[in-house]
């Protein structure tokens, strides 16, 4: 495989989940994902804080954090990103309890040594062009704390590229960047390659997934995302960061992950070849 591509995968996507559960902490199987990631050549597991507080999630205890770090070391992986899904079901702006939970997650990320804090601003915390001013103070507080803990804050929103630039200008923190999620973007009808080229170096993290016209997460290349155009645009902006799979598991999550890696490598190489 191409050695210069860094792959990650969202926690739980290397384990078959219960019916109807897409984003799911892999319960008693979470340790196995580090071993399987090493076998596949996936560099990191993007850790998640559940949408509802889960005391069994190892990030919430010092012993659990120590075990995560040991598993990473044993399997020669890295600790790259921690995603706070809690805000999807708990309103962030002007809510002190949710803000405190975010700061608790930041503290956990600092103990782990993760490089990025991912904030998915959807559903209960959906950030839009019309309400973004309500979020500025909270996002500054979180981002400042994350920066102090050694993490870049990466925002995942429904905004267009131009709206994201407006948001980042309002936040006015160089250590706040964008998560570019291919599946979510196509689901909202955005111009994926156009937005990628517009955002440029503001993109610090890429989630790879595909969605169909019903907004369902589907196997890569079976939905609406034109991966050829996406990777051509990523090449044009010289994106050299990792690609994190937030993908449908298929019948066999490990086999699906292999397919996904091959697909990304193919289109990554195509983008480079067309530019030369």
Backbone as CSV, one residue per row, in Angstrom:
resi,resn,N_x,N_y,N_z,CA_x,CA_y,CA_z,C_x,C_y,C_z
1,UNK,0.828,-1.200,0.000,0.000,0.000,0.000,0.870,1.261,0.000
2,UNK,0.269,2.372,-0.419,0.996,3.620,-0.493,1.350,4.091,0.909
3,UNK,2.641,4.255,1.166,3.093,4.489,2.529,2.855,5.921,2.998
4,UNK,2.652,6.869,2.076,2.539,8.261,2.506,1.112,8.676,2.847
5,UNK,0.161,7.755,2.812,-1.206,8.057,3.207,-1.413,7.564,4.634
6,UNK,-1.913,8.451,5.458,-2.177,8.099,6.860,-3.675,7.857,7.021
7,UNK,-4.024,6.654,7.439,-5.425,6.288,7.620,-5.798,6.230,9.095
8,UNK,-7.009,6.645,9.383,-7.614,6.443,10.688,-9.011,5.892,10.498
9,UNK,-9.625,5.470,11.574,-11.000,4.988,11.505,-11.711,5.332,12.812
10,UNK,-12.959,5.718,12.701,-13.736,6.084,13.880,-13.965,4.843,14.747
11,UNK,-13.824,5.016,16.032,-13.996,3.917,16.974,-15.353,3.236,16.764
12,UNK,-15.323,1.909,16.707,-16.545,1.144,16.504,-16.766,0.684,15.079
13,UNK,-16.026,1.233,14.120,-16.262,0.875,12.720,-15.495,-0.371,12.283
14,UNK,-14.648,-0.910,13.156,-13.989,-2.191,12.882,-14.683,-3.336,13.605
15,UNK,-15.849,-3.041,14.163,-16.632,-4.029,14.908,-18.066,-3.979,14.403
16,UNK,-18.662,-5.129,14.171,-20.064,-5.130,13.722,-20.952,-4.620,14.845
17,UNK,-21.812,-3.680,14.530,-22.652,-3.032,15.541,-24.035,-3.660,15.586
18,UNK,-24.800,-3.391,16.641,-26.189,-3.861,16.685,-26.994,-3.234,15.545
19,UNK,-28.075,-3.874,15.113,-28.901,-3.318,14.028,-29.341,-1.894,14.330
20,UNK,-29.180,-1.039,13.323,-29.625,0.342,13.463,-28.658,1.261,14.169
21,UNK,-27.512,0.744,14.622,-26.519,1.570,15.316,-25.336,1.833,14.385
22,UNK,-25.172,3.086,14.012,-24.048,3.440,13.146,-22.875,3.948,13.980
23,UNK,-23.081,5.056,14.674,-22.049,5.555,15.588,-22.235,4.836,16.920
24,UNK,-21.249,4.024,17.293,-21.466,3.079,18.392,-20.140,2.744,19.046
25,UNK,-20.057,2.911,20.366,-18.863,2.489,21.087,-18.854,0.965,21.170
26,UNK,-17.734,0.317,20.795,-17.728,-1.145,20.648,-17.665,-1.956,21.938
27,UNK,-18.170,-1.407,23.002,-18.380,-2.143,24.256,-17.173,-3.000,24.633
28,UNK,-17.366,-4.298,24.815,-16.271,-5.167,25.269,-15.235,-5.440,24.179
29,UNK,-15.497,-5.001,22.947,-14.574,-5.287,21.832,-13.641,-4.125,21.525
30,UNK,-13.677,-3.052,22.318,-12.922,-1.859,21.940,-11.423,-2.117,21.873
31,UNK,-10.918,-3.007,22.701,-9.485,-3.299,22.685,-9.062,-3.961,21.372
32,UNK,-9.926,-4.841,20.850,-9.595,-5.583,19.627,-9.374,-4.658,18.440
33,UNK,-10.011,-3.484,18.463,-9.894,-2.597,17.313,-8.473,-2.079,17.129
34,UNK,-7.729,-1.937,18.194,-6.344,-1.481,18.060,-5.488,-2.552,17.383
35,UNK,-5.711,-3.804,17.768,-4.987,-4.910,17.134,-5.355,-5.033,15.669
36,UNK,-6.642,-4.945,15.367,-7.088,-5.054,13.982,-6.615,-3.871,13.140
37,UNK,-6.564,-2.688,13.732,-6.046,-1.521,13.008,-4.591,-1.762,12.604
38,UNK,-3.818,-2.332,13.515,-2.415,-2.621,13.202,-2.303,-3.632,12.062
39,UNK,-3.148,-4.656,12.079,-3.118,-5.667,11.014,-3.461,-5.071,9.661
40,UNK,-4.363,-4.103,9.655,-4.811,-3.504,8.404,-3.903,-2.383,7.917
41,UNK,-3.082,-1.824,8.787,-2.261,-0.679,8.422,-2.967,0.642,8.667
42,UNK,-3.979,0.629,9.531,-4.672,1.855,9.932,-3.907,2.462,11.095
43,UNK,-3.555,3.735,10.969,-2.641,4.357,11.911,-3.276,4.636,13.272
44,UNK,-4.557,5.020,13.294,-5.161,5.403,14.568,-6.647,5.116,14.600
45,UNK,-7.145,4.929,15.798,-8.577,4.871,16.087,-9.002,6.264,16.536
46,UNK,-9.973,6.858,15.840,-10.513,8.141,16.298,-11.481,7.866,17.442
47,UNK,-11.032,8.168,18.640,-11.805,7.863,19.840,-13.068,8.712,19.911
48,UNK,-14.102,8.177,20.557,-15.353,8.919,20.680,-15.775,9.009,22.151
49,UNK,-16.357,10.156,22.476,-17.123,10.306,23.712,-18.582,10.169,23.297
50,UNK,-19.292,9.216,23.873,-20.629,8.821,23.417,-21.642,9.962,23.510
51,UNK,-22.740,9.835,22.739,-23.802,10.849,22.746,-24.481,10.942,24.112
52,UNK,-24.513,9.843,24.836,-24.930,9.838,26.234,-23.737,9.342,27.056
53,UNK,-23.507,9.962,28.195,-22.329,9.606,28.975,-22.287,8.105,29.234
54,UNK,-21.148,7.504,28.930,-20.956,6.072,29.071,-19.777,5.830,30.007
55,UNK,-20.064,5.484,31.235,-19.016,5.288,32.232,-18.085,4.135,31.881
56,UNK,-18.530,3.242,30.976,-17.703,2.112,30.557,-16.686,2.511,29.495
57,UNK,-16.850,3.680,28.924,-15.877,4.160,27.939,-14.567,4.454,28.672
58,UNK,-13.446,3.865,28.246,-12.199,3.982,29.008,-11.631,5.391,29.093
59,UNK,-12.094,6.322,28.267,-11.547,7.673,28.363,-11.893,8.339,29.695
60,UNK,-12.922,7.813,30.399,-13.391,8.472,31.613,-12.703,7.997,32.885
61,UNK,-11.720,7.121,32.773,-10.960,6.721,33.963,-9.471,6.764,33.646
62,UNK,-8.682,7.017,34.672,-7.237,7.061,34.466,-6.708,5.684,34.070
63,UNK,-7.300,4.631,34.665,-6.889,3.277,34.293,-7.216,2.995,32.833
64,UNK,-8.385,3.467,32.386,-8.774,3.277,30.994,-7.857,4.021,30.047
65,UNK,-7.509,5.252,30.391,-6.591,6.032,29.563,-5.231,5.354,29.489
66,UNK,-4.753,4.857,30.618,-3.466,4.149,30.626,-3.523,2.904,29.741
67,UNK,-4.672,2.208,29.753,-4.796,1.006,28.919,-4.835,1.370,27.442
68,UNK,-5.540,2.438,27.096,-5.551,2.893,25.701,-4.126,3.194,25.237
69,UNK,-3.401,3.939,26.042,-2.034,4.312,25.661,-1.135,3.086,25.534
70,UNK,-1.340,2.103,26.390,-0.549,0.881,26.309,-0.877,0.099,25.040
71,UNK,-2.165,0.016,24.697,-2.576,-0.672,23.471,-2.011,0.022,22.230
72,UNK,-2.012,1.332,22.254,-1.446,2.092,21.138,0.044,1.803,21.005
73,UNK,0.736,1.794,22.117,2.171,1.522,22.097,2.465,0.099,21.639
74,UNK,1.732,-0.877,22.180,1.959,-2.276,21.820,1.747,-2.519,20.332
75,UNK,0.746,-1.850,19.778,0.407,-2.063,18.370,1.057,-1.060,17.425
76,UNK,1.905,-0.188,17.971,2.645,0.802,17.177,1.705,1.687,16.370
77,UNK,0.645,2.120,17.031,-0.317,3.055,16.425,-0.078,4.449,17.020
78,UNK,-0.947,5.397,16.704,-0.847,6.724,17.291,-2.192,7.121,17.900
79,UNK,-2.171,8.170,18.711,-3.389,8.752,19.266,-3.574,10.107,18.599
80,UNK,-4.484,10.162,17.641,-4.568,11.354,16.800,-5.775,12.232,17.090
81,UNK,-6.948,11.635,17.288,-8.160,12.449,17.380,-9.144,11.872,18.390
82,UNK,-9.887,12.800,19.017,-10.940,12.461,19.972,-12.171,13.262,19.584
83,UNK,-13.271,12.570,19.303,-14.499,13.203,18.821,-15.544,13.218,19.937
84,UNK,-16.119,14.395,20.192,-17.105,14.522,21.264,-18.520,14.449,20.700
85,UNK,-19.057,13.239,20.585,-20.418,13.051,20.081,-21.485,13.505,21.067
86,UNK,-21.116,13.738,22.307,-22.072,14.140,23.343,-22.871,15.373,22.912
87,UNK,-22.232,16.284,22.207,-22.909,17.531,21.840,-23.979,17.324,20.768
88,UNK,-24.002,16.163,20.132,-25.043,15.892,19.144,-26.412,15.806,19.815
89,UNK,-26.456,15.293,21.032,-27.729,15.156,21.738,-27.849,16.096,22.944
90,UNK,-26.873,16.995,23.114,-26.910,17.962,24.217,-26.499,19.323,23.673
91,UNK,-27.404,20.259,23.755,-27.193,21.576,23.182,-25.957,22.245,23.759
92,UNK,-25.103,22.755,22.857,-23.871,23.384,23.323,-24.027,24.853,23.699
93,UNK,-24.461,25.723,22.796,-24.373,27.144,23.139,-25.269,27.512,24.321
94,UNK,-24.713,28.358,25.195,-25.446,28.886,26.348,-25.935,27.780,27.289
95,UNK,-25.196,26.687,27.333,-25.545,25.575,28.222,-24.295,25.206,29.008
96,UNK,-24.251,25.590,30.253,-23.046,25.425,31.058,-22.701,23.958,31.277
97,UNK,-23.702,23.088,31.404,-23.434,21.660,31.625,-22.751,21.040,30.414
98,UNK,-23.233,21.373,29.214,-22.614,20.827,28.002,-21.225,21.408,27.800
99,UNK,-21.078,22.686,28.074,-19.751,23.305,27.966,-18.765,22.628,28.913
100,UNK,-19.198,22.360,30.133,-18.312,21.699,31.088,-17.948,20.299,30.618
101,UNK,-18.912,19.587,30.022,-18.612,18.254,29.494,-17.537,18.349,28.408
102,UNK,-17.644,19.367,27.551,-16.633,19.555,26.500,-15.261,19.803,27.110
103,UNK,-15.213,20.591,28.160,-13.937,20.854,28.823,-13.397,19.596,29.508
104,UNK,-14.307,18.753,29.994,-13.884,17.465,30.565,-13.271,16.574,29.480
105,UNK,-13.878,16.595,28.298,-13.330,15.820,27.182,-11.953,16.353,26.792
106,UNK,-11.815,17.664,26.775,-10.508,18.268,26.498,-9.464,17.768,27.493
107,UNK,-9.828,17.726,28.761,-8.900,17.238,29.780,-8.508,15.784,29.524
108,UNK,-9.485,14.978,29.106,-9.203,13.575,28.770,-8.241,13.497,27.579
109,UNK,-8.493,14.347,26.575,-7.612,14.372,25.411,-6.200,14.784,25.773
110,UNK,-6.085,15.710,26.733,-4.761,16.110,27.186,-4.020,14.968,27.859
111,UNK,-4.735,14.184,28.663,-4.107,13.023,29.314,-3.708,11.959,28.298
112,UNK,-4.533,11.805,27.263,-4.229,10.819,26.227,-3.087,11.270,25.320
113,UNK,-3.000,12.579,25.107,-2.017,13.109,24.174,-2.518,13.144,22.747
114,UNK,-3.846,13.262,22.564,-4.391,13.335,21.208,-4.069,14.689,20.581
115,UNK,-4.007,14.695,19.252,-3.618,15.895,18.514,-4.809,16.779,18.155
116,UNK,-5.996,16.184,18.031,-7.152,16.935,17.565,-8.382,16.643,18.405
117,UNK,-9.193,17.695,18.604,-10.514,17.571,19.200,-11.531,17.805,18.095
118,UNK,-12.398,16.817,17.841,-13.411,16.923,16.796,-14.746,17.280,17.448
119,UNK,-15.383,18.351,16.962,-16.685,18.780,17.473,-17.727,18.677,16.356
120,UNK,-18.597,17.649,16.406,-19.657,17.495,15.400,-20.878,18.335,15.796
121,UNK,-21.027,19.483,15.177,-22.062,20.443,15.562,-23.343,20.193,14.779
122,UNK,-24.032,19.111,15.165,-25.244,18.663,14.491,-26.384,18.492,15.496
123,UNK,-27.564,18.273,14.959,-28.767,17.952,15.726,-28.983,18.936,16.880
124,UNK,-28.861,18.521,18.130,-29.123,19.445,19.237,-28.179,20.643,19.237
125,UNK,-26.989,20.458,18.690,-26.003,21.541,18.626,-25.764,21.986,17.188
126,UNK,-26.792,21.898,16.358,-26.601,22.230,14.943,-26.293,23.713,14.762
127,UNK,-25.136,23.973,14.207,-24.679,25.336,13.953,-25.015,25.706,12.518
128,UNK,-25.696,26.823,12.330,-26.124,27.269,11.013,-25.607,28.681,10.740
129,UNK,-25.830,29.137,9.526,-25.419,30.493,9.171,-26.168,31.535,9.992
130,UNK,-27.384,31.211,10.407,-28.209,32.187,11.125,-27.967,32.201,12.634
131,UNK,-27.431,31.101,13.187,-27.250,31.073,14.648,-25.784,31.020,15.078
132,UNK,-24.854,31.162,14.130,-23.442,30.944,14.470,-22.936,31.904,15.544
133,UNK,-23.491,33.101,15.623,-23.023,34.039,16.636,-23.246,33.511,18.057
134,UNK,-24.263,32.662,18.227,-24.542,32.095,19.544,-23.430,31.151,20.019
135,UNK,-22.635,30.656,19.075,-21.639,29.631,19.392,-20.240,30.194,19.656
136,UNK,-20.005,31.431,19.252,-18.637,31.944,19.228,-17.966,31.866,20.595
137,UNK,-18.638,32.343,21.631,-18.024,32.356,22.960,-17.679,30.947,23.436
138,UNK,-18.643,30.024,23.310,-18.401,28.642,23.753,-17.260,28.007,22.979
139,UNK,-17.237,28.211,21.676,-16.191,27.592,20.855,-14.819,28.180,21.171
140,UNK,-14.763,29.446,21.479,-13.483,30.039,21.883,-12.989,29.428,23.196
141,UNK,-13.898,29.271,24.163,-13.519,28.690,25.456,-12.983,27.278,25.265
142,UNK,-13.695,26.474,24.471,-13.267,25.089,24.232,-11.952,25.053,23.473
143,UNK,-11.858,25.865,22.425,-10.648,25.857,21.596,-9.426,26.328,22.378
144,UNK,-9.604,27.339,23.219,-8.478,27.812,24.030,-7.998,26.725,24.986
145,UNK,-8.958,26.026,25.600,-8.594,24.936,26.512,-7.903,23.804,25.747
146,UNK,-8.437,23.460,24.575,-7.835,22.398,23.762,-6.427,22.782,23.319
147,UNK,-6.254,24.024,22.917,-4.919,24.490,22.512,-3.941,24.369,23.675
148,UNK,-4.399,24.722,24.858,-3.559,24.585,26.034,-3.194,23.147,26.339
149,UNK,-4.067,22.214,25.913,-3.816,20.782,26.120,-3.094,20.148,24.934
150,UNK,-2.713,20.979,23.950,-1.945,20.476,22.814,-2.772,19.987,21.650
151,UNK,-4.051,20.389,21.603,-4.941,19.910,20.545,-5.444,21.038,19.652
152,UNK,-5.586,20.723,18.366,-6.273,21.590,17.418,-7.753,21.249,17.458
153,UNK,-8.616,22.257,17.502,-10.058,22.033,17.478,-10.547,22.036,16.046
154,UNK,-11.251,20.972,15.651,-11.736,20.826,14.284,-13.261,20.747,14.299
155,UNK,-13.909,21.656,13.575,-15.357,21.781,13.591,-15.984,21.059,12.413
156,UNK,-17.024,20.279,12.716,-17.789,19.590,11.679,-19.204,20.169,11.700
157,UNK,-19.621,20.795,10.597,-20.884,21.520,10.547,-21.605,21.254,9.233
158,UNK,-22.808,21.855,9.100,-23.564,21.773,7.844,-23.277,22.972,6.951
159,UNK,-22.383,23.862,7.354,-22.139,25.105,6.635,-21.465,24.879,5.286
160,UNK,-21.710,25.788,4.350,-20.984,25.795,3.084,-19.564,26.290,3.333
161,UNK,-18.733,26.195,2.299,-17.363,26.662,2.441,-17.277,28.133,2.819
162,UNK,-18.039,28.976,2.152,-18.003,30.422,2.451,-18.508,30.700,3.861
163,UNK,-19.549,29.985,4.278,-20.068,30.163,5.636,-19.055,29.720,6.681
164,UNK,-18.317,28.653,6.384,-17.280,28.195,7.311,-16.178,29.234,7.463
165,UNK,-15.813,29.879,6.382,-14.797,30.927,6.464,-15.287,32.069,7.352
166,UNK,-16.560,32.441,7.191,-17.141,33.473,8.055,-17.072,33.059,9.523
167,UNK,-17.432,31.794,9.799,-17.405,31.284,11.175,-15.988,31.340,11.744
168,UNK,-15.013,30.861,10.997,-13.637,30.850,11.493,-13.125,32.266,11.718
169,UNK,-13.514,33.190,10.852,-13.111,34.588,11.035,-13.707,35.162,12.322
170,UNK,-14.946,34.792,12.621,-15.590,35.272,13.844,-14.925,34.683,15.092
171,UNK,-14.594,33.393,15.042,-13.940,32.751,16.193,-12.549,33.345,16.407
172,UNK,-11.853,33.595,15.300,-10.559,34.293,15.337,-9.529,33.568,16.198
173,UNK,-9.390,32.284,15.934,-8.377,31.470,16.590,-7.682,30.631,15.516
174,UNK,-6.368,30.777,15.382,-5.647,30.051,14.326,-5.671,28.550,14.538
175,UNK,-5.942,28.122,15.779,-5.961,26.694,16.101,-7.367,26.102,16.055
176,UNK,-8.276,26.779,15.369,-9.591,26.214,15.059,-9.651,25.976,13.554
177,UNK,-9.917,24.739,13.171,-9.903,24.340,11.771,-11.211,23.633,11.406
178,UNK,-11.230,23.048,10.231,-12.430,22.419,9.679,-12.231,20.917,9.516
179,UNK,-13.274,20.159,9.869,-13.375,18.756,9.450,-14.146,18.747,8.139
180,UNK,-13.554,18.170,7.096,-14.303,18.046,5.845,-14.809,16.611,5.729
181,UNK,-16.123,16.460,5.852,-16.771,15.143,5.817,-17.461,14.978,4.470
182,UNK,-16.971,14.052,3.662,-17.479,13.922,2.299,-18.946,13.503,2.258
183,UNK,-19.340,12.596,3.148,-20.724,12.126,3.144,-21.705,13.183,3.591
184,UNK,-21.403,13.866,4.690,-22.296,14.909,5.180,-22.404,16.055,4.183
185,UNK,-21.298,16.393,3.554,-21.309,17.493,2.584,-22.209,17.180,1.396
186,UNK,-22.078,15.975,0.863,-22.892,15.633,-0.307,-24.359,15.533,0.068
187,UNK,-24.642,15.116,1.310,-26.029,14.992,1.760,-26.725,16.350,1.802
188,UNK,-25.944,17.416,2.062,-26.520,18.761,2.112,-26.458,19.464,0.752
189,UNK,-26.036,18.736,-0.276,-26.029,19.300,-1.620,-24.912,20.293,-1.880
190,UNK,-23.836,20.208,-1.125,-22.736,21.159,-1.287,-21.873,20.817,-2.496
191,UNK,-21.134,21.808,-2.960,-20.151,21.640,-4.032,-18.858,21.158,-3.386
192,UNK,-18.649,19.857,-3.341,-17.519,19.310,-2.600,-16.175,19.817,-3.111
193,UNK,-15.835,19.615,-4.390,-14.514,20.084,-4.833,-14.368,21.594,-4.748
194,UNK,-15.456,22.322,-5.009,-15.384,23.779,-4.920,-15.117,24.247,-3.508
195,UNK,-15.806,23.663,-2.534,-15.605,24.042,-1.134,-14.212,23.652,-0.642
196,UNK,-13.727,22.502,-1.075,-12.389,22.073,-0.666,-11.355,23.081,-1.141
197,UNK,-11.455,23.484,-2.399,-10.487,24.452,-2.945,-10.631,25.812,-2.262
198,UNK,-11.849,26.190,-1.909,-12.085,27.462,-1.238,-11.504,27.462,0.177
199,UNK,-11.703,26.369,0.902,-11.250,26.287,2.290,-9.750,26.104,2.412
200,UNK,-9.158,25.367,1.492,-7.712,25.205,1.471,-7.136,24.725,2.788
201,UNK,-6.165,25.471,3.308,-5.439,25.042,4.507,-6.297,25.098,5.767
202,UNK,-7.513,25.622,5.671,-8.408,25.597,6.838,-8.901,24.175,7.120
203,UNK,-8.781,23.283,6.135,-9.149,21.879,6.337,-7.987,21.169,7.022
204,UNK,-8.245,20.664,8.229,-7.197,19.972,8.984,-7.504,18.493,9.171
205,UNK,-8.732,18.086,8.840,-9.147,16.703,9.102,-10.196,16.327,8.068
206,UNK,-10.093,15.123,7.537,-11.040,14.659,6.520,-11.691,13.363,6.979
207,UNK,-13.024,13.365,7.009,-13.795,12.143,7.224,-14.233,11.619,5.867
208,UNK,-13.953,10.364,5.621,-14.358,9.727,4.376,-15.593,8.890,4.629
209,UNK,-16.672,9.224,3.926,-17.851,8.374,3.885,-18.678,8.724,2.663
210,UNK,-19.663,7.877,2.368,-20.535,8.077,1.217,-21.979,8.014,1.685
211,UNK,-22.845,8.797,1.043,-24.266,8.777,1.371,-25.095,8.728,0.090
212,UNK,-26.308,8.157,0.238,-27.217,8.103,-0.909,-28.231,9.243,-0.835
213,UNK,-29.181,9.241,-1.757,-30.159,10.323,-1.831,-31.085,10.358,-0.622
214,UNK,-31.148,9.270,0.132,-31.979,9.211,1.345,-31.179,9.577,2.597
215,UNK,-29.973,10.113,2.408,-29.095,10.513,3.513,-28.640,9.327,4.353
216,UNK,-28.581,8.145,3.749,-28.102,6.953,4.438,-26.615,6.747,4.159
217,UNK,-25.879,6.365,5.193,-24.469,6.050,5.042,-24.355,4.714,4.307
218,UNK,-23.720,4.717,3.136,-23.631,3.524,2.294,-22.165,3.182,2.021
219,UNK,-21.944,2.011,1.467,-20.590,1.597,1.116,-19.963,2.608,0.164
220,UNK,-18.663,2.862,0.358,-17.980,3.833,-0.480,-18.124,3.481,-1.958
221,UNK,-18.373,4.500,-2.766,-18.533,4.433,-4.225,-19.899,3.945,-4.657
222,UNK,-20.829,3.692,-3.710,-22.191,3.287,-4.085,-23.190,4.419,-3.854
223,UNK,-22.713,5.577,-3.397,-23.596,6.705,-3.112,-23.357,7.878,-4.042
224,UNK,-23.492,9.080,-3.500,-23.466,10.305,-4.297,-22.103,10.971,-4.395
225,UNK,-21.153,10.573,-3.571,-19.857,11.252,-3.559,-19.042,10.876,-4.793
226,UNK,-18.546,11.892,-5.487,-17.633,11.683,-6.610,-16.213,11.753,-6.052
227,UNK,-15.661,10.596,-5.723,-14.362,10.574,-5.060,-13.231,11.037,-5.976
228,UNK,-13.394,10.854,-7.268,-12.375,11.340,-8.193,-12.234,12.861,-8.076
229,UNK,-13.352,13.575,-8.057,-13.313,15.031,-7.957,-12.852,15.484,-6.569
230,UNK,-13.274,14.760,-5.534,-12.872,15.102,-4.167,-11.355,15.014,-4.015
231,UNK,-10.763,13.927,-4.474,-9.324,13.753,-4.288,-8.511,14.632,-5.226
232,UNK,-9.076,14.982,-6.363,-8.418,15.958,-7.229,-8.331,17.310,-6.530
233,UNK,-9.432,17.704,-5.869,-9.440,18.975,-5.139,-8.504,18.936,-3.940
234,UNK,-8.495,17.827,-3.209,-7.591,17.701,-2.062,-6.135,17.776,-2.507
235,UNK,-5.859,17.216,-3.670,-4.498,17.324,-4.200,-4.175,18.779,-4.541
236,UNK,-5.141,19.491,-5.117,-4.908,20.882,-5.513,-4.572,21.772,-4.317
237,UNK,-5.145,21.479,-3.138,-4.855,22.304,-1.962,-3.674,21.744,-1.162
238,UNK,-3.050,20.689,-1.690,-1.885,20.066,-1.060,-2.210,19.532,0.336
239,UNK,-3.403,18.978,0.472,-3.768,18.376,1.753,-2.878,17.167,2.015
240,UNK,-2.190,17.179,3.139,-1.299,16.064,3.474,-1.636,15.450,4.821
241,UNK,-2.853,15.734,5.315,-3.289,15.166,6.578,-3.870,13.773,6.406
242,UNK,-4.406,13.229,7.471,-4.928,11.858,7.438,-6.330,11.783,6.852
243,UNK,-6.724,10.581,6.521,-8.083,10.287,6.062,-8.708,9.324,7.064
244,UNK,-9.791,9.770,7.683,-10.455,8.979,8.713,-11.735,8.389,8.167
245,UNK,-11.857,7.079,8.218,-13.060,6.415,7.727,-14.167,6.467,8.773
246,UNK,-15.287,7.079,8.382,-16.491,7.073,9.208,-17.571,6.395,8.369
247,UNK,-17.304,5.143,8.052,-17.967,4.458,6.951,-18.956,3.387,7.404
248,UNK,-19.791,2.996,6.457,-20.664,1.839,6.629,-19.790,0.599,6.789
249,UNK,-20.185,-0.311,7.671,-19.326,-1.454,7.997,-19.390,-2.582,6.981
250,UNK,-20.474,-2.675,6.229,-20.652,-3.809,5.341,-20.896,-5.091,6.118
251,UNK,-20.883,-6.208,5.422,-21.119,-7.502,6.075,-19.953,-7.900,6.970
252,UNK,-18.736,-7.464,6.601,-17.524,-7.784,7.354,-16.726,-6.492,7.504
253,UNK,-16.695,-5.886,8.708,-16.033,-4.593,8.875,-14.561,-4.576,8.478
254,UNK,-13.837,-5.660,8.696,-12.415,-5.681,8.352,-12.226,-5.739,6.841
255,UNK,-13.022,-6.545,6.168,-12.952,-6.615,4.712,-13.357,-5.272,4.096
256,UNK,-14.384,-4.650,4.679,-14.823,-3.340,4.188,-13.725,-2.312,4.356
257,UNK,-13.030,-2.337,5.494,-11.946,-1.391,5.728,-10.837,-1.558,4.691
258,UNK,-10.507,-2.797,4.338,-9.490,-3.039,3.301,-9.920,-2.439,1.976
259,UNK,-11.182,-2.650,1.613,-11.714,-2.080,0.376,-11.625,-0.559,0.406
260,UNK,-12.010,0.038,1.527,-11.991,1.491,1.642,-10.585,2.054,1.479
261,UNK,-9.603,1.391,2.072,-8.227,1.849,1.955,-7.749,1.772,0.509
262,UNK,-8.096,0.691,-0.167,-7.707,0.549,-1.581,-8.363,1.621,-2.441
263,UNK,-9.631,1.920,-2.155,-10.338,2.935,-2.927,-9.691,4.304,-2.746
264,UNK,-9.387,4.669,-1.512,-8.762,5.966,-1.256,-7.386,6.035,-1.912
265,UNK,-6.628,4.965,-1.808,-5.308,4.951,-2.438,-5.406,5.132,-3.949
266,UNK,-6.409,4.500,-4.549,-6.589,4.624,-5.994,-6.873,6.070,-6.387
267,UNK,-7.862,6.683,-5.744,-8.242,8.038,-6.131,-7.195,9.068,-5.700
268,UNK,-6.484,8.792,-4.628,-5.375,9.650,-4.228,-4.306,9.660,-5.312
269,UNK,-3.985,8.480,-5.820,-2.988,8.373,-6.890,-3.478,8.995,-8.192
270,UNK,-4.784,8.821,-8.476,-5.363,9.422,-9.681,-5.245,10.947,-9.643
271,UNK,-5.554,11.534,-8.477,-5.456,12.974,-8.336,-4.049,13.476,-8.562
272,UNK,-3.071,12.743,-8.033,-1.678,13.138,-8.225,-1.247,12.995,-9.674
273,UNK,-1.688,11.905,-10.323,-1.306,11.651,-11.718,-1.879,12.708,-12.657
274,UNK,-3.124,13.119,-12.418,-3.750,14.114,-13.290,-3.084,15.482,-13.165
275,UNK,-2.471,15.723,-12.018,-1.828,17.018,-11.801,-0.433,17.087,-12.436
276,UNK,0.138,15.927,-12.734,1.511,15.876,-13.260,1.536,15.830,-14.782
